[in-house]
Amino acid sequence: MWLKLFFLLLYFLVLFVLARFFEAIVWYETGIFATQLVDPVALSFKKLKTILECRGLGYSGLPEKKDVRELVEKSGDLMEGELYSALKEEEASESVSSTNFSGEMHFYELVEDTKDGIWLVQVIANDRSPLVGKIHWEKMVKKVSRFGIRTGTFNCSSDPRYCRRRGWVRSTLIMSVPQTSTSKGKVMLKEYSGRKIEVEHIFKWITAHAASRIKTIYNAEHLKEEWNKSDQYWVKIYLFANLDQPPAFFSALSIKFTGRVEFIFVNVENWDNKSYMTDIGVYNMPSYILRTPEGIYRYGNHTGEFISLQAMDSFLRSLQPEVNDLFVLSLVLVNLMAWMDLFITQGATIKRFVVLISTLGTYNSLLIISWLPVLGFLQLPYLDSFYEYSLKLLRYSNTTTLASWVRADWMFYSSHPALFLSTYLGHGLLIDYFEKKRRRNNNNDEVNANNLEWLSSLWDWYTSYLFHPIASFQNFPVESDWDEDPDLFLERLAFPDLWLHPLIPTDYIKNLPMWRFKCLGVQSEEEMSESSQDIENDSDSESTDTFSSEKEVFEDKQSIVHNSPGRASHCDTEACSCANKYCQTSPYERKGRSYGSYNANEDMEPDWLAWPADMLHCTECVVCLENFENGCLLMGLPCGHVFHQNCIVMWLAGGRHCCPVCRWPSYKKKQPYAQHQPLSNDVPS
């Protein structure tokens, strides 16, 4: 998880640097920045009208370019970035979808139950033509959709009873606006009563009703009273302008941020004394002033702070976010981080997507589960101070220059989704390349695995988990403090193998202890060569190939030591695994150590110091029933029994994952044997 988070932060850093690189290219080619102001005099009449449409100001009745230019100047300063965005949006000319309501419940769910938005609905009465024609309606939909106003069509033929109850006996236009200034309040439906069925007149009617919800100040005394008043709103945004009514984007934002931000329009058109505005720090007209408990912030002086709906919406969301905004942000970040698994995971293609789906499900489930207690805590009245301090921290951090750059980059990449996706894909491919190179240097075999091999291993793991979960999830080695493992008792209940056999991975075989059998006896080179020639003449030599796998060790139960002191007090010559010298050792040193026979020369003694501490001393392999020869490769099991390496590997690879002597599972850790110290009064036999 931390690796994915690191790669995601690295990707955001790449996006930030890439945005600065694009700005440098634009500056090199044109000599301008996105924050550079544009002189409206140098713009054409068409571009000026495009700016007014994006800001939501009506220009009908203004035939002269001079009048249109003055209206642009009165609404706010124009920057290169805003001009570029407006022209790009105008050229896109994408068709905006409009909702077709199927009946009363559908209309109520979307329109009357929507508390923080504006709806424009065209009602078509029975056996009547629509009030606005198809072509004008499409223009209307495109025009109002820029300001977040949703549109729809309600045909009374689908629900005539509801139309009669509402009094819709003729085709008309219905507009829904929140009735109160509180969040999630009631909505009211307003019917268009104008005679002119034109796009500009209808839009003017919409903006007039939306602007009526904004508090308007017409004199300095009222401004002074409002400026010094403290009420429920912590954040207020003032528009000081010489306009008849605020722009449509300002009115639309006032409805969208109902209950969070208070929008106030100060009409200075007929003011004679503007000294109080100078006292509060307002020197230019128009000005967008954000007033918070921390101070005054002038909107439009930083990067990306354009006079548009999208720019101011992202600015206000960063200062006064809703819980839903934070949830959506966390959802986007978590899914971007989860998709990194597609590039970090190496191996088969199917494996990548299986891991990706698993990661997406896990991360989203954990995100939803973690948000549930957060929502519960936010309802507690004791956390009001914590909530206020959190918003204060957000306001401090999001009014910095770095935050303005981040908001500008967010608007840039959200308006260019293809660039965002291509950079994410390129970043992921680079991660995949370096991760693959790193794993190849570590000789990781899973990099070259194909789909069929991985599906086969996945099926083996699944069946092993399904039929033998104990063997699948225990790790080797894990020390156990229990004298007996209850899992072995459960396995014994399966006797006599009426259940399905588990598919146990053989990865643990590789790291089972291996060493060479050595003797301490001294022989001449001629004797050694003669003995080796005799062995070659009698039988073919055994191959001692090494077997590679991974190690898994498991905890378990049951002790195997069943040698009594009396039986170990003397040594049988035929069963002894060393010379007479070994037979004369202390009985406690030989206790539980010998369970095989050895027909070697009596002057040869095994070098027990070369054996692992947990292994039982023996000289014969019970698999092939042959004695250990000097220099042969041995392998031990967790139970302590020792065999030829080749013999026991063939035994385990055949599916018999247990010791040939005691039947202890070969993948489970066994409690180490107790080491007895010889007593002072013991006499060696």
C-alpha positions in Angstrom: 0.0 0.0 0.0 2.8 2.4 0.9 4.5 1.7 -2.4 1.3 2.6 -4.3 0.9 5.7 -2.3 4.5 6.7 -3.1 3.9 6.1 -6.9 0.7 8.1 -6.7 2.4 11.1 -5.1 5.2 10.8 -7.6 2.5 10.9 -10.4 1.0 14.1 -8.9 4.5 15.6 -8.9 4.9 14.7 -12.5 1.6 16.4 -13.4 2.6 19.5 -11.5 6.0 19.7 -13.3 4.3 18.9 -16.7 1.8 21.8 -16.2 4.7 24.2 -15.5 6.4 22.9 -18.6 3.4 23.6 -20.7 3.2 27.1 -19.3 6.8 27.6 -20.2 6.2 26.5 -23.8 3.2 28.8 -24.2 5.3 31.7 -22.8 8.2 30.9 -25.2 5.9 30.7 -28.2 3.5 33.6 -27.5 5.2 35.5 -24.7 2.1 35.4 -22.5 1.0 33.6 -19.3 -2.4 32.3 -18.4 -2.7 34.9 -15.6 -1.8 37.8 -17.9 -4.7 40.3 -18.4 -6.3 40.8 -21.7 -7.4 44.2 -23.1 -11.0 43.8 -24.3 -10.4 46.5 -26.9 -8.1 44.1 -28.8 -10.8 41.4 -29.0 -13.3 40.9 -31.7 -17.0 41.3 -31.3 -17.5 37.5 -31.4 -15.0 36.8 -28.7 -16.5 39.5 -26.5 -20.0 37.9 -26.8 -18.4 34.5 -26.0 -17.0 35.9 -22.7 -20.3 37.4 -21.8 -22.1 34.1 -22.4 -19.6 32.2 -20.3 -20.1 34.8 -17.4 -23.8 34.8 -17.8 -24.5 38.3 -18.8 -27.1 39.2 -21.4 -26.0 41.4 -24.3 -29.3 41.7 -26.1 -30.0 45.3 -27.1 -26.2 46.1 -27.2 -25.5 46.3 -30.9 -22.3 48.2 -30.6 -18.9 46.6 -29.8 -18.2 49.5 -27.4 -21.2 48.6 -25.2 -20.3 44.9 -25.2 -16.7 45.7 -24.2 -17.8 48.0 -21.4 -20.1 45.2 -20.1 -17.1 42.8 -20.1 -15.0 45.3 -18.2 -17.8 45.9 -15.6 -18.1 42.2 -14.8 -14.4 41.6 -14.1 -10.9 41.5 -15.4 -10.3 39.2 -18.3 -7.3 36.8 -18.2 -5.7 34.8 -21.0 -6.6 31.5 -19.3 -10.3 32.5 -19.1 -10.3 33.6 -22.8 -8.8 30.3 -23.8 -11.2 28.2 -21.8 -14.2 30.2 -23.1 -13.1 29.8 -26.8 -12.4 26.1 -26.3 -15.8 25.5 -24.7 -17.5 27.4 -27.6 -15.7 25.3 -30.2 -16.5 22.0 -28.5 -20.2 22.4 -29.3 -21.1 19.1 -27.6 -24.7 18.2 -27.4 -26.0 18.3 -23.8 -28.4 15.6 -22.8 -31.8 16.6 -21.4 -34.0 14.4 -19.1 -37.3 13.0 -20.2 -39.6 12.5 -17.2 -41.7 9.4 -17.1 -44.2 10.4 -14.5 -44.9 12.1 -11.1 -42.4 10.1 -9.1 -39.6 10.6 -11.5 -40.3 14.3 -11.6 -40.5 14.5 -7.8 -37.3 12.5 -7.3 -35.1 14.7 -9.6 -36.7 18.1 -9.5 -38.6 18.7 -6.2 -36.3 16.6 -4.1 -33.1 18.5 -5.4 -32.3 21.1 -2.8 -29.1 22.6 -4.2 -29.7 23.1 -7.9 -31.8 24.7 -10.5 -34.0 22.8 -13.0 -35.6 24.1 -16.2 -38.4 21.9 -17.3 -40.5 22.2 -20.5 -44.1 20.9 -19.8 -45.9 19.7 -22.9 -49.7 19.6 -22.4 -51.9 16.9 -23.9 -52.5 17.3 -27.6 -50.4 20.5 -27.6 -47.1 21.5 -29.2 -44.2 22.5 -27.0 -43.8 26.2 -26.0 -40.2 26.2 -27.2 -39.3 24.6 -30.5 -36.8 21.9 -30.9 -34.0 24.1 -32.3 -34.5 26.8 -29.7 -34.8 24.3 -26.9 -31.4 22.7 -27.9 -29.8 26.2 -27.8 -31.5 26.9 -24.5 -30.2 23.6 -23.0 -26.7 24.3 -24.2 -26.7 27.9 -22.8 -28.0 27.1 -19.3 -26.0 23.9 -18.9 -22.8 26.1 -18.6 -24.1 27.3 -15.2 -25.0 23.9 -13.8 -28.7 24.3 -14.6 -30.3 21.0 -15.5 -33.0 20.6 -18.0 -35.8 18.2 -18.7 -39.1 17.6 -20.6 -42.3 16.5 -19.0 -45.0 15.2 -21.4 -48.4 15.2 -19.8 -49.5 12.3 -21.9 -47.4 10.1 -19.6 -49.2 11.2 -16.4 -52.3 13.4 -17.2 -53.6 13.2 -13.6 -50.4 14.9 -12.2 -50.6 17.7 -14.8 -54.3 18.4 -14.0 -53.4 18.5 -10.3 -50.6 20.9 -11.0 -52.8 23.0 -13.3 -50.6 22.5 -16.3 -53.3 22.7 -18.9 -51.1 24.4 -21.5 -47.5 24.0 -22.6 -45.2 26.1 -20.4 -41.7 26.3 -18.9 -41.2 25.5 -15.2 -38.2 26.5 -13.1 -37.3 25.0 -9.7 -35.3 27.1 -7.3 -34.5 26.5 -3.6 -37.0 28.5 -1.5 -34.9 29.2 1.6 -31.3 30.1 2.2 -30.7 27.0 4.3 -29.0 23.8 3.0 -31.5 21.1 1.8 -34.5 23.4 2.2 -37.7 23.4 0.2 -37.9 24.2 -3.5 -40.4 26.4 -5.3 -41.7 26.0 -8.9 -42.0 29.2 -11.0 -43.8 29.3 -14.3 -42.6 31.4 -17.3 -45.2 34.1 -18.0 -43.4 36.0 -20.7 -44.7 36.5 -24.2 -41.5 36.4 -26.1 -40.4 32.8 -26.7 -36.7 33.5 -27.4 -33.6 32.1 -25.8 -32.3 35.5 -24.6 -35.6 36.4 -22.9 -36.0 33.1 -21.2 -32.4 33.2 -20.0 -32.9 36.7 -18.6 -36.0 35.4 -16.7 -33.9 32.6 -15.3 -31.1 34.8 -14.2 -33.5 37.3 -12.6 -35.1 34.7 -10.4 -31.7 33.2 -9.5 -30.3 36.6 -8.6 -33.3 37.4 -6.4 -31.9 34.9 -3.8 -28.7 37.0 -3.5 -28.6 39.7 -0.9 -28.1 43.0 -2.7 -26.7 46.2 -1.1 -27.4 49.6 -2.6 -25.9 52.1 -0.2 -22.8 52.5 2.1 -24.8 52.4 5.3 -26.2 49.0 4.5 -22.8 47.8 3.5 -21.3 49.0 6.8 -24.0 47.2 8.7 -23.6 44.0 6.8 -19.8 44.1 6.9 -19.8 44.3 10.7 -22.5 41.8 11.3 -21.7 38.4 12.7 -24.1 35.6 11.8 -24.1 31.9 11.0 -22.0 32.3 7.9 -18.2 32.0 8.4 -17.4 32.6 4.7 -18.9 35.5 2.7 -18.1 36.5 -0.8 -18.9 40.1 -2.0 -19.2 41.3 -5.5 -18.6 45.0 -5.9 -19.7 45.9 -9.4 -21.5 48.6 -11.4 -24.1 46.2 -12.8 -27.9 45.9 -12.7 -27.7 42.3 -11.5 -24.9 39.9 -10.7 -23.7 37.5 -13.5 -25.5 34.2 -13.9 -22.5 32.2 -12.7 -22.5 34.2 -9.4 -26.2 33.5 -8.9 -25.8 29.8 -9.8 -22.9 29.4 -7.3 -25.1 31.1 -4.6 -27.6 28.2 -5.0 -25.0 25.5 -5.2 -23.3 26.7 -1.9 -26.6 27.3 -0.1 -25.9 27.1 3.7 -22.1 27.1 3.3 -21.2 30.4 1.7 -23.2 33.6 1.7 -23.1 35.6 -1.6 -23.6 39.4 -1.4 -23.9 41.7 -4.4 -22.9 45.3 -3.8 -24.3 47.6 -6.6 -22.2 50.7 -6.6 -23.8 52.1 -9.7 -25.3 55.2 -8.0 -23.0 55.7 -5.1 -21.7 59.1 -4.4 -19.5 58.4 -1.4 -17.2 55.4 -1.7 -14.9 56.2 1.2 -16.1 53.2 3.2 -15.1 50.8 0.5 -11.6 52.2 0.7 -11.6 51.7 4.4 -12.4 48.0 4.1 -9.8 47.6 1.4 -11.8 47.7 -1.9 -10.0 49.9 -4.4 -10.9 48.6 -7.8 -14.2 47.9 -9.6 -15.3 45.2 -10.0 -13.9 43.3 -7.1 -14.6 39.8 -5.7 -13.8 39.9 -2.0 -13.8 36.8 0.2 -14.3 37.5 3.9 -13.5 34.9 6.4 -12.7 34.9 10.1 -9.1 34.8 9.2 -9.2 38.0 7.1 -9.9 39.3 3.6 -8.9 37.5 0.4 -9.1 39.2 -3.1 -10.2 36.7 -5.6 -8.5 37.0 -9.0 -5.0 37.8 -8.0 -3.6 34.3 -8.1 -3.1 31.6 -10.8 -6.3 30.0 -12.1 -8.7 32.5 -10.4 -10.8 33.3 -13.4 -14.2 35.0 -13.5 -16.0 31.8 -14.4 -18.2 29.2 -12.8 -15.7 26.3 -12.9 -12.8 28.4 -11.4 -14.8 29.9 -8.6 -16.6 26.6 -7.9 -13.2 24.8 -7.3 -12.0 27.7 -5.2 -15.0 27.7 -2.9 -15.0 23.9 -2.7 -11.5 23.9 -1.4 -12.3 26.5 1.2 -15.7 25.2 2.4 -16.1 21.6 1.3 -19.0 19.3 2.0 -18.6 15.8 3.4 -19.6 14.5 0.0 -16.8 16.5 -1.6 -14.2 14.9 0.7 -15.7 11.5 0.1 -15.5 11.9 -3.7 -11.9 13.1 -3.4 -10.9 10.2 -1.2 -12.7 7.8 -3.6 -10.8 9.1 -6.6 -7.4 9.0 -4.8 -8.0 5.4 -3.5 -9.0 4.1 -6.9 -6.0 5.9 -8.6 -3.8 4.2 -6.0 -5.5 0.8 -6.5 -4.9 1.0 -10.3 -1.2 1.2 -9.7 -1.4 -2.5 -8.9 -1.9 -3.2 -12.6 1.6 -2.0 -13.2 3.4 -3.1 -10.0 2.2 -6.7 -10.3 4.5 -8.7 -12.6 3.8 -11.9 -14.5 0.8 -13.1 -16.5 -1.7 -10.6 -17.9 -4.6 -12.5 -16.2 -2.8 -12.3 -12.9 -2.5 -8.5 -13.2 -6.2 -8.1 -13.7 -7.2 -10.5 -11.0 -4.9 -8.7 -8.6 -6.3 -5.4 -9.8 -9.9 -6.5 -9.3 -9.1 -7.8 -5.8 -7.3 -4.6 -4.9 -10.1 -2.4 -6.1 -12.7 -4.4 -4.2 -10.6 -4.4 -1.0 -9.7 -0.7 -1.1 -13.2 0.5 -1.9 -14.7 -1.7 0.8 -12.2 -0.4 3.4 -12.9 3.2 2.3 -16.6 2.9 2.7 -16.3 1.1 6.1 -13.8 3.7 7.3 -16.2 6.5 6.3 -19.1 5.2 8.3 -17.7 6.0 11.8 -16.5 9.4 10.4 -20.0 10.3 9.4 -21.2 9.2 12.9 -18.6 11.3 14.7 -19.5 14.4 12.6 -23.0 14.3 14.0 -21.8 14.6 17.6 -22.2 18.1 19.0 -19.0 17.8 20.9 -17.0 17.8 17.6 -18.2 21.3 16.5 -14.9 22.9 17.6 -12.9 20.2 15.8 -14.9 20.8 12.7 -14.3 24.6 12.9 -10.6 24.2 13.4 -10.5 21.8 10.4 -12.2 24.3 8.2 -9.9 27.0 9.5 -6.9 24.9 8.5 -8.3 24.4 5.1 -8.9 28.1 4.6 -5.3 28.9 5.6 -3.8 26.3 3.3 -6.1 26.8 0.3 -5.5 30.6 0.1 -1.8 30.1 -0.6 -0.1 30.4 -4.0 0.7 26.7 -4.1 -3.0 25.9 -3.6 -3.9 28.2 -6.5 -1.5 26.3 -8.7 -3.0 23.0 -7.7 -6.5 24.3 -8.5 -5.4 25.6 -11.9 -3.8 22.3 -12.7 -7.0 20.5 -11.6 -9.1 22.6 -14.0 -6.5 22.1 -16.8 -6.4 18.3 -16.6 -10.1 18.0 -16.0 -10.8 19.9 -19.2 -8.2 17.6 -21.0 -9.1 14.1 -19.8 -7.1 12.5 -22.7 -3.9 14.1 -21.4 -4.6 13.0 -17.9 -5.2 9.4 -18.9 -2.2 9.3 -21.2 0.1 10.6 -18.5 -1.2 8.1 -16.0 -0.7 5.3 -18.5 2.8 6.5 -19.3 3.6 6.7 -15.6 2.3 3.2 -15.1 4.4 1.8 -17.9 7.5 3.3 -16.5 6.7 1.7 -13.1 6.1 -1.6 -14.9 9.5 -1.3 -16.7 11.6 -0.6 -13.6 9.7 -3.1 -11.5 10.3 -5.8 -14.1 13.9 -4.9 -14.4 14.3 -5.0 -10.6 12.7 -8.4 -10.3 14.8 -9.9 -13.2 17.9 -8.8 -11.4 16.7 -10.7 -8.4 16.1 -13.8 -10.5 12.3 -13.8 -9.8 10.7 -16.5 -11.9 7.2 -15.0 -11.8 8.2 -12.3 -14.3 8.3 -14.8 -17.1 5.2 -16.8 -16.1 2.5 -17.1 -18.8 -1.2 -17.0 -18.3 -1.6 -20.8 -18.3 1.1 -21.4 -15.7 -0.4 -18.7 -13.4 -3.9 -20.0 -13.7 -2.6 -23.5 -12.9 -0.8 -22.2 -9.8 -3.9 -20.2 -8.8 -6.1 -23.3 -9.1 -3.6 -25.3 -7.0 -3.6 -22.6 -4.3 -7.4 -22.4 -4.4 -8.0 -26.1 -4.0 -5.3 -26.3 -1.3 -7.1 -23.5 0.6 -10.5 -25.1 0.0 -9.6 -28.6 1.1 -6.6 -28.0 3.4 -6.5 -24.4 4.7 -4.2 -25.3 7.6 -1.4 -26.3 5.3 -1.9 -23.3 3.1 -1.7 -20.6 5.7 0.9 -21.8 8.3 4.4 -20.5 7.8 7.7 -22.3 8.2 9.4 -21.9 10.6 7.2 -20.7 13.4 8.0 -21.5 17.0 5.2 -23.0 19.0 4.8 -23.1 22.8 2.2 -25.8 22.7 3.2 -29.4 23.5 0.7 -30.7 21.0 -0.8 -29.1 18.0 -4.6 -29.5 17.7 -4.4 -29.2 14.0 -2.7 -32.6 13.8 -5.5 -34.1 15.7 -8.0 -32.7 13.2 -5.9 -34.2 10.4 -6.0 -37.6 12.1 -9.8 -37.5 12.0 -9.5 -37.8 8.2 -8.1 -41.3 8.6 -8.4 -43.6 6.6 -8.2 -40.9 3.8 -11.8 -40.7 3.0 -11.4 -36.9 2.4 -9.8 -35.4 -0.6 -6.0 -35.1 -0.5 -4.7 -31.5 -0.1 -2.6 -30.0 -2.9 0.3 -28.9 -0.7 2.9 -26.7 -2.4 6.4 -28.2 -2.5 8.1 -24.9 -2.1 9.3 -25.8 1.4 11.6 -28.6 0.2 14.3 -26.2 -1.1 15.3 -24.9 2.2 15.1 -28.0 4.3 18.5 -28.5 6.0 21.1 -30.2 3.7 24.7 -31.1 4.5 27.3 -33.8 3.6 28.1 -36.9 5.6 31.7 -36.8 6.9 33.8 -39.3 8.9 36.6 -38.5 11.2 38.6 -41.7 10.4 41.9 -41.2 8.6 42.5 -43.2 5.4 45.3 -43.1 2.9 44.6 -41.9 -0.6 45.3 -45.4 -2.0 42.7 -47.0 0.3 40.2 -44.4 -0.6 40.8 -44.9 -4.3 40.6 -48.7 -3.9 37.4 -48.5 -1.9 35.9 -46.1 -4.5 36.8 -48.5 -7.3 35.2 -51.4 -5.5 32.0 -49.4 -5.0 32.0 -48.5 -8.7 32.4 -52.1 -9.7 29.7 -53.3 -7.4 27.0 -50.8 -8.2 26.3 -47.6 -10.1 26.9 -44.4 -8.2 23.8 -42.3 -7.2 23.3 -38.9 -8.6 22.9 -36.2 -6.1 21.0 -33.5 -7.9 19.9 -30.5 -5.9 16.3 -29.7 -5.9 15.3 -26.0 -5.9 12.1 -24.6 -4.2 11.1 -22.2 -1.4 10.9 -22.9 2.3 7.8 -23.1 4.4 7.9 -24.3 7.9 4.9 -25.0 10.1 4.3 -25.4 13.9 3.2 -28.8 15.2 2.8 -31.2 18.0 4.0 -34.7 19.0 7.5 -35.7 20.1 9.3 -38.6 18.4 11.9 -39.4 21.0 11.1 -42.9 22.1 14.5 -44.2 23.3 14.7 -45.2 26.9 17.9 -44.8 29.0 18.1 -48.5 29.6 18.0 -49.3 25.9 20.7 -46.7 25.1 23.1 -47.9 27.9 24.7 -50.4 25.7 25.6 -50.5 22.0 25.0 -53.3 19.5 28.0 -53.7 17.1 25.8 -54.4 14.1 23.4 -51.5 14.7 26.1 -49.1 15.7 26.8 -46.2 13.2 30.4 -45.6 14.1 33.5 -47.3 15.4 33.9 -48.8 18.8 34.9 -45.4 20.1 31.3 -44.2 19.5 29.9 -47.3 21.3 31.8 -46.4 24.4 30.3 -42.9 24.8 27.9 -41.9 27.6 24.4 -43.3 27.3 23.0 -39.7 27.7 25.0 -38.6 24.7 23.6 -41.4 22.6 20.0 -41.2 23.9 17.6 -41.0 21.0 20.4 -40.5 18.5 20.7 -43.8 16.6 18.0 -45.6 14.7 19.9 -47.1 11.7 22.8 -49.5 11.0 26.2 -48.8 9.6 28.6 -51.5 8.1 31.6 -49.2 7.8 35.1 -49.9 9.1 35.3 -49.6 12.8 38.1 -47.0 12.6 35.8 -44.4 11.0 33.7 -42.2 13.2 30.9 -39.9 11.9 31.5 -36.1 12.3 28.4 -35.2 14.3 29.5 -31.6 14.7 28.7 -31.1 11.0 25.1 -32.0 11.6 22.4 -29.5 12.4 21.5 -29.3 16.1 17.9 -30.5 15.7 18.7 -33.6 13.6 18.8 -37.1 15.0 22.1 -39.0 14.6 21.8 -41.9 12.2 23.8 -43.7 9.6 21.3 -45.3 7.3 18.6 -44.0 4.9 15.3 -45.9 5.5 14.1 -45.0 2.0 16.8 -46.9 0.1 17.9 -49.0 3.1 21.6 -48.1 2.4 24.2 -46.7 4.7 25.5 -43.2 4.4 28.8 -43.0 2.6 31.5 -40.4 3.3 30.7 -37.3 1.3 27.1 -38.1 0.4 24.5 -35.4 0.5 21.9 -35.6 3.3 18.6 -33.8 4.0 16.7 -33.6 7.3 13.0 -33.1 8.0 11.4 -31.0 10.8 10.9 -34.1 12.9 14.7 -34.7 13.0 15.0 -37.8 10.8 17.7 -37.7 8.2 17.8 -39.3 4.7 19.7 -39.2 1.4 18.9 -35.9 -0.3 17.8 -37.6 -3.5 15.7 -40.2 -1.8 13.7 -37.9 0.4 13.2 -35.4 -2.4 11.7 -38.1 -4.6 9.6 -39.2 -1.7 8.2 -35.7 -1.0 7.8 -34.8 -4.6 5.6 -37.8 -5.1 2.9 -36.2 -2.9 3.8 -38.0 0.4 4.4 -34.9 2.6 5.3 -36.7 5.7 8.3 -38.4 7.3 8.9 -42.1 6.1 9.8 -43.0 9.7 7.3 -41.2 12.0 4.8 -39.8 9.5 5.2 -36.3 10.9 4.2 -33.7 8.2 7.2 -32.6 6.4 5.9 -29.0 6.1 5.4 -28.4 9.8 7.7 -27.3 12.5 8.3 -29.7 15.4 9.1 -28.8 18.9 12.8 -29.2 19.4 14.1 -32.1 21.4 15.2 -31.6 25.0 18.9 -31.9 25.3 20.0 -33.9 28.4 23.3 -33.2 30.2 25.2 -36.2 31.5 25.2 -36.7 35.2 28.4 -36.8 37.2 27.8 -40.3 38.5 27.1 -41.8 35.1 29.7 -44.3 34.0 30.0 -44.9 30.2 29.6 -48.5 29.2 
